[in-house]
Structure formats: structure tokens, C-alpha cells
Amino acid sequence: MWIPMDKVFDLGDPGPSGNENDTYVSHDTIYKVNNLLNAGGICRLLEKILFHNQLFPNTSYRLYGFAGYDGRSVCPVLEQERVCDARPATQIMIDTYMSALGFAKENDEGRYSNGTYVVWDVVPRNVLVDADGDMYVVDAEIKRISNE
């Protein structure tokens, strides 16, 4: 589906945005319009989304469509279920959670590996915890470790 840039506001209310995503929040969904500046290209972004969905299925992404300016730009639009009634997790909670998933903490804060994947930017602004203590990694950088 193609979404002209002047129609992205129809996705929801503007939410927090960063260097690579503008977010739009609806009742139960977050839409992320990715400008591909940090992604390393669309193939790398889609690969990262596949890895995310394997590692963190409770916050899986779906490719909703593409937005942009006709003839000038293309921005993938990702859809993710909104985590309601949650707060940022502490780094200690995150370290414990990642360890339970089989990841070892590396030297940089928020960076982990399990021999197959290296995951970073797993810090409180990107991980939520609800009242039951369930953890939700809503954004992380992920790369498959080369076996070569």
C-alpha cells in the first residue's frame, strides 16, 4: 500500500520520533515511518525486522506499506501492537530478561549476544515492563553474527 506523505497523519496521532522513525499512535497500534537513514537500506531494515520478530515475538512488526513523496522518496511503514499501561524497564530488569533469553551481556550498556545474534540499544527507552512484570522490547538493533 502506498501512503502519500500528506496522508501519514491519518495513521494516528504523532508520537515520539527519533533519527530514523516518525511514529503515529492509534488506539492499539504504533506506526513507524522509517526514513532509512540509519537502516543501511531497505533490505537490511527488513532483515532486522525478521530477526526482531524471531527474538521478540510479543512485539513483532508487520510491514504496513510505504510512504513517501512520489518520484522522490520511499519510506517503509512498520506496524507494531501498542503496549498499553507499561513503563520503561530498568537496565537491571533488561539485563535479567536478556539473560533469561540466553543472551550474554557485552561491555557496552544495552548490548548482548547469544552466539547467533548481537542485539544492542536494548535500554530503558526501548524496553517496556507492564504491571505483571512482562517485558516488551519495542525497538532494538539486531544483527546476525557471521559464521565466516
Buried (B, 14 or more C-beta within 10 A) or exposed (E): EEBEBEEBEEBBEEBEEEEBBBBBBBEEBBBBBBBBEEBEEBEEBBBBBBBBEEBBEEBBBEEBBBBBEEEEEEBBBBBBBBBEEBEBBEBEBBBEBBEEEEBEBEEEEBBBBBEEBBBBBBBBEBBBBBEEEEBBBBBBBBBEEEEE
